[in-house]
Amino acid sequence: MSYLTRREGRYHYRRRFPLPVAELLGRAEYRKALGTADRAEALRLARQVSVEFDRICSEALAPVANDPAERRASVPVDPRAVLASLQAVVERVTLRAVADMAPGAKLVTRSWQTELDWQKRAYSMAAQGMPPPGMEAVHPLESMAAVRALEALERGEPPTLGTIIPGPVEAPVEPVSQQGDRRSAQQFAEALDGYCERVSAGRVGIMRKLCNDVLSWPSTPAQQVQRIMAYAEGKLAGGGKASSVHTQAAGMITILRQVPGWEGISLPKQGAVARAIRAGGALQKNARDPMPLAVVAQVQAALDARGDAVDAAAMHLLVRYGVRPLELLSEGPAALTMREDIVGNREQVFQAGLSGAKNAASRRDLPVAAEDVPLFKLVLSGFGDGSTADRGRQRVTRLSRAVSAALLKIPGITGQVSLYSARHTAADLLRAAGASDAEVGGILGHTQSGNKHTGVYGGTAPLTRQRELLARVRELLDKQNTLQAV
């Protein structure tokens, strides 16, 4: 792996520190501008920077000496000088911590809470004779004073010299309840295999790689949560989307809950990183705007002009039926079929729904208007060869690019408008047709609220109401097209 990223045409070296090194250094990543726009030159420079990266990691993890007693002895001991410096140490550490809490403070880490925590860990290691790089000259007694000052500050108590050295500083340890809860790589592999049996193949590949990159075994729940939070912090610091980070972190937690005895594992609720992760999981109504009907007509005209009948037909159906692009473009002719309801009525339907246990509730039958049957047959017969998942994603990408190109030529387009906006447009049209939120959700394939047991009963109820609403959507679209033509 080259660890290269490109920003504004020039290459940068960016690499995540191993968790133990990140804890010692107080930062999750190493970054360095390479000062070149030539990839071959950047690769050559990246190899040199990798040597520097390895040196930083080695120095961070290497002890000053083999024996703790030797490490303590390596620091000159002058009891009177050390005692005389204790008050200055307390004042210096306290002032720095208070300054870090101020708004706009320049921090090494993402938040002042994290800053305070890693300072305390660094001084704790120095107090035990294992100083991190840059703290070799700090006497263990001074480090003990610094730890006591930081602890007092956390409690909201002004530190005093008399409360500095009540006893030796101990290394941070996990709660007793967590120490005996250690699990092996084999136990996790079994839990991961069980999870992978219930999700799509694409999701399997993503989560297996993510777990391999972030998690480490053997481990306790607290250690794994710490690793996930460190990963999330690094992704957010690097400009990652909060929604993507939330999906990744929540996915790993979901898998870890399959480990026997770890059913209660969860992400922390306090701290800047935890709040950012939670915010990324919140549903935002304005995350993507609906496509105005006038814009729909212009995009449709642009697709017609391209001469690709399949893409043009697909755009018509996405707006009229509100299906997800992948639901339509990953299906073959078998998805268009005849359905007989409980009272004997037969009608043609499109069987929509994504694969995977997570999306089982999205599976539904959508009544197809007679005028749209040729469009469905055209789109579904154009599926081609290859696996369903791969071929479907390729078709979605092609149509998405065509729609984006059409949108770029339309003046005045603002907000988050894209191919998926057609689904938002369909939702608004259904509401304009008089559909309730429950009816909109049923057509769009969203999980319905209510008794989960009742939801599994039946399945052949008449689709009369859905057909009425979708017919009304067609009328609204036809009306807009007539106005556009005038």
C-alpha positions in Angstrom: 0.0 0.0 0.0 1.4 3.4 -1.0 -0.6 5.5 1.6 -0.9 8.3 -1.1 -3.8 10.7 -1.2 -4.3 13.5 -3.7 -5.5 17.0 -2.8 -5.7 20.0 -5.1 -3.6 18.1 -7.7 -0.7 17.3 -5.4 0.2 14.1 -3.5 0.3 13.6 0.3 1.4 10.7 2.5 -1.3 9.8 5.0 -1.1 6.8 7.3 -2.9 5.7 10.5 -0.7 5.0 13.5 -1.1 1.7 15.3 -3.4 2.1 18.3 -0.6 1.8 21.0 1.5 4.5 19.1 -1.6 6.7 18.7 -2.2 6.6 22.4 1.4 7.6 23.2 1.6 10.4 20.6 -1.9 11.7 21.1 -2.8 11.7 17.4 -4.3 9.1 15.2 -2.5 9.8 11.9 0.8 10.7 10.3 0.5 13.2 7.4 3.2 14.7 5.2 2.9 16.8 2.0 5.1 15.3 -0.7 5.1 18.5 -2.9 4.7 16.8 -6.2 1.9 16.2 -8.7 3.8 13.3 -10.4 2.6 9.9 -9.2 5.9 8.1 -9.9 7.8 10.7 -7.9 5.2 10.6 -5.1 5.7 6.8 -4.9 9.4 7.2 -4.6 9.0 9.8 -1.9 6.4 7.7 -0.1 8.9 4.9 0.4 11.3 7.4 2.1 8.5 8.7 4.3 7.5 5.2 5.2 11.0 4.8 6.8 10.4 7.9 8.8 7.0 6.6 9.9 8.5 3.3 11.0 11.2 5.2 13.0 8.5 7.3 14.8 6.6 4.1 15.7 9.7 2.3 16.9 10.8 5.2 19.1 7.4 5.6 20.5 7.2 2.0 21.6 10.8 1.4 22.5 11.5 1.7 26.3 14.4 3.8 27.5 16.0 0.8 29.2 15.0 -2.8 29.9 14.4 -2.5 33.6 12.1 0.0 35.3 14.7 0.5 38.0 17.3 1.4 35.4 14.9 3.9 33.8 14.4 5.6 37.1 18.1 5.6 37.8 18.7 7.2 34.4 17.1 10.4 35.6 19.4 12.4 37.9 18.0 12.4 41.5 18.3 15.6 43.6 15.6 15.4 46.2 15.7 19.1 47.1 15.6 20.1 43.4 12.7 17.8 42.7 10.7 18.9 45.7 11.3 22.5 44.8 10.0 21.9 41.2 6.8 20.2 42.2 4.7 23.3 42.6 5.9 24.6 39.2 5.0 21.3 37.6 1.5 21.5 39.1 1.0 25.0 37.9 2.3 24.3 34.4 0.2 21.2 33.9 -2.9 22.9 35.3 -2.6 26.0 33.2 -2.1 23.9 30.1 -5.1 21.8 30.8 -7.3 24.9 31.5 -6.0 26.5 28.3 -7.0 23.4 26.3 -10.5 23.7 27.6 -10.9 27.2 26.2 -12.9 27.6 22.9 -10.6 27.7 19.9 -7.7 26.1 21.7 -5.2 24.5 19.4 -5.1 20.8 20.4 -3.1 17.8 19.5 -6.2 15.6 19.7 -9.8 16.2 18.6 -11.1 17.5 21.9 -9.9 18.8 25.3 -11.3 15.7 27.0 -9.2 13.5 24.9 -6.2 15.9 25.3 -6.5 15.6 29.1 -6.8 11.9 28.9 -3.7 11.3 26.8 -1.7 13.7 29.0 -2.6 11.8 32.0 -1.6 8.5 30.4 1.7 9.9 29.3 2.5 11.2 32.8 1.3 7.9 34.3 3.8 6.0 32.2 6.6 8.4 33.1 5.8 8.0 36.8 6.3 4.3 36.4 9.7 4.8 34.7 8.5 4.3 31.2 8.4 7.8 29.7 7.0 8.3 26.2 9.3 10.0 23.7 10.1 13.6 24.7 9.5 13.0 28.4 12.7 11.1 29.3 14.0 14.1 31.4 10.9 14.2 33.6 11.5 12.7 37.0 8.9 10.1 38.1 8.1 12.2 41.2 7.3 15.2 39.0 5.1 13.0 36.8 3.2 11.7 39.8 2.6 15.3 40.8 1.3 16.1 37.3 -1.1 13.1 37.4 -2.5 14.2 40.7 -3.0 17.7 39.4 -4.9 16.5 36.4 -7.1 14.2 38.4 -7.9 17.0 40.8 -8.8 19.2 37.8 -11.1 16.6 36.5 -12.9 16.5 39.9 -13.2 20.3 39.8 -10.8 20.7 42.8 -8.0 23.2 42.7 -4.8 21.2 43.0 -2.5 21.8 46.0 0.9 20.5 46.8 -0.4 18.7 49.8 -2.7 16.5 47.7 -0.1 15.6 45.1 1.6 12.5 46.4 -0.7 10.4 48.5 0.7 7.2 47.0 2.2 5.7 43.9 0.5 6.2 40.5 -0.8 3.0 39.0 -1.1 2.2 35.4 -4.7 2.6 34.0 -6.4 -0.8 34.2 -9.7 -2.0 32.9 -12.6 -2.6 35.4 -12.5 -6.1 37.0 -15.8 -6.9 35.2 -14.1 -6.4 31.9 -10.8 -8.2 32.6 -12.5 -11.6 32.7 -14.5 -11.0 29.5 -11.7 -11.6 27.1 -12.6 -13.4 23.8 -10.4 -15.0 21.2 -10.1 -14.6 17.4 -11.8 -17.9 16.9 -14.8 -16.9 18.9 -15.1 -13.7 16.9 -14.7 -15.5 13.6 -17.7 -17.7 14.4 -19.8 -14.6 15.2 -18.6 -12.9 12.0 -19.5 -15.9 9.9 -23.0 -15.9 11.4 -23.4 -12.2 10.6 -22.2 -12.7 7.0 -24.8 -15.4 6.4 -27.5 -12.9 6.9 -26.3 -10.0 4.7 -25.5 -9.3 1.1 -22.2 -10.4 -0.5 -21.2 -6.7 -0.9 -21.7 -6.1 2.8 -19.7 -9.2 3.7 -16.7 -8.0 1.8 -16.8 -4.5 3.4 -17.3 -5.7 7.0 -14.7 -8.4 6.8 -12.1 -6.0 5.7 -13.1 -3.3 8.2 -13.0 -5.8 11.1 -9.6 -7.1 10.0 -8.2 -3.5 9.8 -9.7 -2.2 13.1 -10.2 -5.0 15.6 -7.6 -7.1 17.3 -7.7 -10.3 19.3 -7.7 -11.5 22.0 -9.6 -8.6 23.5 -12.1 -7.4 26.0 -15.2 -5.3 25.0 -13.7 -2.1 26.3 -10.5 -2.6 24.2 -12.5 -3.2 21.1 -14.7 -0.1 21.7 -11.5 1.9 22.2 -10.2 0.7 18.8 -13.4 1.5 17.1 -13.4 5.0 18.6 -9.8 5.6 17.6 -10.6 4.5 14.0 -13.7 6.8 13.9 -11.7 9.7 15.3 -9.1 9.2 12.5 -11.7 9.0 9.8 -13.5 12.2 11.0 -10.2 14.0 11.4 -9.3 13.1 7.8 -12.6 14.6 6.5 -14.7 11.4 6.4 -18.5 11.8 6.3 -20.1 11.4 9.7 -22.8 9.2 8.2 -20.2 6.8 6.7 -18.3 6.6 10.0 -21.5 5.9 11.8 -22.4 3.1 9.4 -18.9 1.5 9.9 -18.8 1.9 13.7 -22.4 0.6 14.1 -21.7 -2.3 11.8 -18.7 -3.4 13.9 -20.7 -3.1 17.1 -23.5 -5.1 15.6 -21.1 -8.0 14.8 -19.4 -7.8 18.2 -22.8 -8.2 19.9 -22.9 -11.7 18.3 -19.9 -12.7 20.4 -21.2 -14.8 23.3 -21.5 -12.6 26.5 -20.9 -9.4 24.6 -24.6 -8.6 23.9 -24.5 -5.4 25.8 -21.5 -3.8 24.1 -22.1 -0.3 22.8 -20.4 2.9 21.7 -19.9 5.6 24.3 -22.3 8.5 24.5 -20.0 11.2 25.8 -17.2 13.0 24.0 -16.9 14.9 20.7 -16.3 11.8 18.6 -19.2 9.9 20.1 -21.5 12.8 19.4 -20.3 13.1 15.8 -20.9 9.4 15.3 -24.4 9.6 16.7 -25.2 12.7 14.5 -24.0 10.8 11.5 -26.7 8.1 12.2 -29.5 10.6 12.4 -31.9 10.7 9.5 -31.8 14.1 7.9 -34.8 15.1 5.8 -32.8 17.5 3.7 -29.9 15.1 3.1 -31.0 14.9 -0.5 -33.5 17.2 -2.2 -36.4 16.0 -4.4 -36.0 16.7 -8.1 -38.5 19.5 -9.1 -41.0 18.3 -11.8 -39.7 20.9 -14.3 -36.2 19.5 -13.8 -37.5 15.9 -14.1 -38.9 16.8 -17.5 -35.6 18.4 -18.7 -33.5 15.4 -17.4 -35.9 13.0 -19.2 -35.6 15.0 -22.4 -31.8 14.8 -22.1 -31.9 11.1 -21.6 -34.2 10.7 -24.6 -31.8 12.7 -26.7 -28.9 10.5 -25.8 -30.6 7.6 -27.7 -30.3 5.1 -24.8 -33.8 3.7 -24.6 -33.1 1.6 -21.5 -31.8 4.5 -19.4 -34.6 6.8 -20.6 -37.2 4.1 -19.6 -35.6 3.5 -16.3 -35.8 7.2 -15.4 -39.6 7.2 -16.2 -40.1 4.3 -13.9 -38.0 5.6 -11.0 -40.1 8.7 -10.8 -43.5 7.0 -11.3 -43.0 4.1 -8.8 -40.4 5.5 -6.3 -38.3 2.4 -6.4 -34.6 2.5 -5.5 -32.4 2.6 -8.6 -30.7 -0.7 -7.6 -34.1 -2.3 -7.0 -35.0 -1.7 -10.6 -31.6 -2.1 -12.4 -30.4 -5.3 -10.7 -33.5 -7.3 -11.7 -34.2 -9.4 -14.7 -37.5 -10.2 -16.5 -38.7 -12.6 -13.8 -39.4 -9.5 -11.5 -42.3 -8.6 -13.7 -45.0 -11.2 -12.9 -48.7 -11.9 -12.4 -50.1 -11.8 -8.9 -53.3 -13.2 -7.6 -54.7 -11.6 -4.4 -56.8 -13.2 -1.7 -60.1 -12.5 -3.5 -59.0 -13.9 -6.8 -58.0 -10.7 -8.7 -55.0 -11.1 -11.0 -52.8 -8.2 -11.9 -49.3 -7.6 -13.2 -46.8 -6.4 -10.6 -43.2 -5.6 -10.2 -41.5 -7.4 -7.3 -39.3 -4.8 -5.7 -36.8 -5.1 -2.9 -33.1 -5.3 -2.1 -31.3 -8.5 -1.1 -30.0 -9.2 2.4 -31.7 -9.8 5.7 -31.4 -6.1 6.6 -33.7 -5.2 3.7 -36.2 -8.1 4.0 -38.9 -5.6 5.0 -38.4 -3.7 1.8 -39.8 -6.5 -0.4 -43.1 -5.6 -1.9 -45.3 -6.0 -5.0 -46.0 -2.8 -6.9 -49.0 -2.8 -9.3 -47.9 -1.9 -12.8 -50.0 0.3 -15.1 -50.7 -1.3 -18.5 -48.9 1.6 -20.2 -45.8 1.0 -18.3 -45.5 -2.8 -19.0 -43.4 -2.2 -22.1 -41.0 0.1 -20.2 -40.5 -2.5 -17.5 -39.9 -5.2 -20.0 -37.4 -3.1 -21.8 -35.4 -2.2 -18.6 -35.6 -5.7 -17.2 -34.6 -7.4 -20.4 -31.6 -5.1 -20.7 -30.0 -6.6 -17.6 -27.4 -8.6 -19.6 -24.9 -11.2 -18.3 -22.9 -11.2 -15.1 -23.8 -11.5 -11.4 -26.9 -9.6 -10.2 -25.1 -7.4 -7.7 -22.2 -6.4 -9.9 -24.2 -5.9 -13.1 -26.8 -3.9 -11.1 -24.3 -1.5 -9.6 -22.7 -1.0 -13.1 -26.1 0.0 -14.5 -26.9 2.3 -11.6 -23.5 4.0 -12.1 -24.1 4.5 -15.8 -27.5 6.0 -15.3 -26.4 8.2 -12.4 -23.6 9.7 -14.5 -26.0 10.4 -17.4 -28.5 12.1 -15.0 -25.6 14.1 -13.3 -24.4 15.3 -16.8 -28.0 16.4 -17.6 -28.3 18.3 -14.3 -25.1 20.2 -14.9 -26.6 21.7 -18.0 -29.7 23.0 -16.2 -29.2 26.5 -14.8 -30.3 27.2 -11.2 -29.9 23.7 -9.8 -28.9 23.9 -6.2 -28.9 21.5 -3.2 -28.3 17.8 -3.2 -30.0 16.7 -6.4 -29.0 13.5 -8.1 -30.5 10.3 -9.5 -31.7 9.2 -6.1 -33.7 12.4 -5.9 -36.2 10.8 -8.2 -37.3 8.6 -5.3 -37.8 11.7 -3.1 -39.9 13.3 -5.9 -42.0 10.2 -6.0 -42.6 10.4 -2.3 -43.7 14.0 -2.5 -46.0 13.1 -5.5 -47.6 10.3 -3.4 -48.3 12.8 -0.6 -49.8 15.2 -3.1 -52.0 12.3 -4.3 -53.4 12.0 -0.8 -51.2 9.1 0.6 -50.6 8.9 4.3 -47.1 8.5 5.6 -47.8 4.8 6.2 -49.0 4.4 2.6 -46.0 6.2 1.2 -43.7 4.0 3.3 -45.4 0.9 2.0 -44.9 1.8 -1.6 -41.3 3.0 -1.0 -40.5 -0.2 0.9 -39.8 1.2 4.4 -40.3 -0.8 7.5 -43.7 -0.1 8.9 -44.3 0.7 12.6 -46.7 -1.3 14.7 -46.8 -4.9 15.9 -43.9 -6.8 14.3 -45.8 -10.1 14.7 -48.8 -8.8 12.7 -46.5 -7.7 10.0 -45.5 -11.2 9.0 -49.1 -12.4 8.4 -50.8 -12.3 5.1 -49.2 -11.0 1.9 -51.9 -11.4 -0.7 -54.1 -8.4 0.2 -55.5 -6.5 -2.7 -53.3 -3.7 -4.1 -56.3 -1.4 -4.9 -55.1 1.6 -2.8 -51.5 1.3 -4.1 -52.8 1.2 -7.7 -55.0 4.3 -7.1 -52.1 6.3 -5.6 -49.6 5.4 -8.4 -52.2 6.3 -11.0 -52.6 9.7 -9.4 -48.8 10.1 -9.5 -48.9 9.5 -13.2 -51.6 12.1 -13.7 -49.6 14.7 -11.8 -46.5 13.9 -13.9 -48.6 14.1 -17.2 -50.0 17.4 -16.1 -46.5 18.8 -15.5 -45.4 17.5 -18.9 -48.3 19.2 -20.6 -47.5 22.5 -18.9 -43.8 22.1 -19.9 -44.8 21.5 -23.5 -47.0 24.7 -23.5 
